[in-house]
Every structure is written in C-alpha cells, then in structure tokens.
Amino acid sequence: MKKIFFIAAMSFIFTMASAQNNVDFEIADGLSNATLKTRMELQVSRLLTAINTAESNGGNVNFSGIDIDDMASHSIVMLWENVRFRTLDDEVVTNCLRLGGGQSDSWQVRNIEVEMKPLDDTYKGNKIQEVSIDFDKNGRIVDFNFTLGINQYMRIMKEGVELDDLDRRMQILHYVEQFRNAYNQKDIDFMDAVFSEDALIITGKVIRRVPNELQIRSNRPEIQYTKQSKQQYLANLKRVFARNGYVNVKFDEIKVLRHGANPNFYGVTLVQHWNSSNYSDEGILFLVWNFENPDAPQINVRTWQPMETPDDEVFTLDNFKI
C-alpha cells in the first residue's frame, strides 16, 4: 500500500512539474492564413515548453518534435552554454510581423518575455529580457534572438513609415539583433561573416591625466582612438570570449539614419551595455550597414566611444566617405 501511495505521489509531483513548464502560445493578429498560424503557434508552444523543461531539469533543450532548422537550434544551444532562461508566463499572446526586404516570405513573433537564470553569481545585467522567433514561409523556425524593447522597436518603425523605408528598417533591426546575439553566443563565425573584409573598426578611450599647475583645466575629456582591421578585431574578440564564462550585451537608445546620397547605406547609433564575467562597461556604438546585398548586409564601419564623448564628437555618417 505504501509503495502504491509513493508511486502515486511521485507521479503527481512529476505531472505538476511538467504542467509548470508548459507554454500555450497564441498569435493574436498579423497572420490571416489559419493553417500557417496554427502551425507556427504549435511550434512556438513546443519550443518554449522545451526551454522551460530544460531549465527546470538543469539539462539541454530537447528539440525533438519541433520543426526548427539547424541554425536556429544551434543559436539556442550556444546561448544555453552561457546562460539559461525560461518564460515568465505559461500563456503568451503576441502579434505576427511579416519581415520585409529580402525576407519577404518570412515571419516573426516578438515580445516574448523570459527570465534569465544565470549559471553562477557573476551574471550582470537585466534578468528580464525579450526574445523573437523567425519563421520561413512554411512556418519552420529559422532564428531565435534576444531583442530590443517594444517601445524602441515601434519608434523606429514609426520613423520608417514617415520616411517610406519601413521594410529596410525592419531588416536593420533584425540584423542588429542578430549582431547583439552573436556577442552573447560568442559566435565568431557570424562576426566574420557580418564584417566586410576591409571594415574600419575604431575604439576610443578616455585618457586620465593629472594636470600640473601650468595646464588649464578643460571640461572636455581627452579621448584616444585605436584603429583595427577586421582580422585584428576578431582575434581580440576571440580572446575576450575565451576569458569570460558568459557575455551579456544589450543595446538601447537606437537611432537609424539613411545616407543622403546612397540609400543602401545606413548609420546606426546606439548605447551598448557590455556585461561579462570579468568586465563591464557602457559606450556609444556606431555602425555603418551596407545593404547593397539586402540578403547579406555587412558592417563597413564599427566605432565605440566612451559615454563621456561630447555630442559633437560622436561619430556619424558624415565622418566617413561612402
């Protein structure tokens, strides 16, 4: 009798634990194809449930029964090696977006809130984040990224409507989010692909000097700049990845500006919050994105400047010959 009771109790506990991991996902608007909508909802429900189950069990995400391509599953695996996460809610309702430009046959759902579950107490940064999931035209999951907040995203989309380049701005934000996730995943291969071979990479740092009696004090910081090639930057980044158990990069205060003479080039200015096991900082990141090949845009310029940089010294498109 005791054995039967024990088995029944364990079965109940297991059932309750499993139920706590289950996620019901629903697309509220943005997709009229009922068959495709049902398929995408099912795939996301299964994926989020698998992620919650892996976090609860302390294991790896089991992708069986989920229609997900190798790139997307690899992205999740790489993230999982650095930090775990789970959904905040067991019922998730959001809208569906059709991605523009070269991805006109693909779809995306956003604003899925997750709670970060660090592997140790060295983790720094916001523990509540949002993810997006991309699908191909058949409803297969093809990408998984941590994303910008909804307010920033909608502001940039509104600017796109006003300037008649909404599709391109959707592309830009999509690739900026992939760029951010490449840092978090320590994905050197993505970095190698996204930077053009002749990319210009500039990093600034504030020089702290003790003035002598003859020097006039200035409120403007002295900033020293270092220029790197793509190969030098990637080699240094690879060493940074190796030294840190995790990397958590977040972007905010994003501004997107189209080049006046060449509409295939965009300048993206944002504040980068870098947190890792051994180092943290904040700085102003500026990227020049080249969309001459809309299916494989590249970064031609990357600059990083300290937050103390005066506004009139922050890099823009005007500083570079395009």
Disulfide bonds with the S-S distance in Angstrom:
none
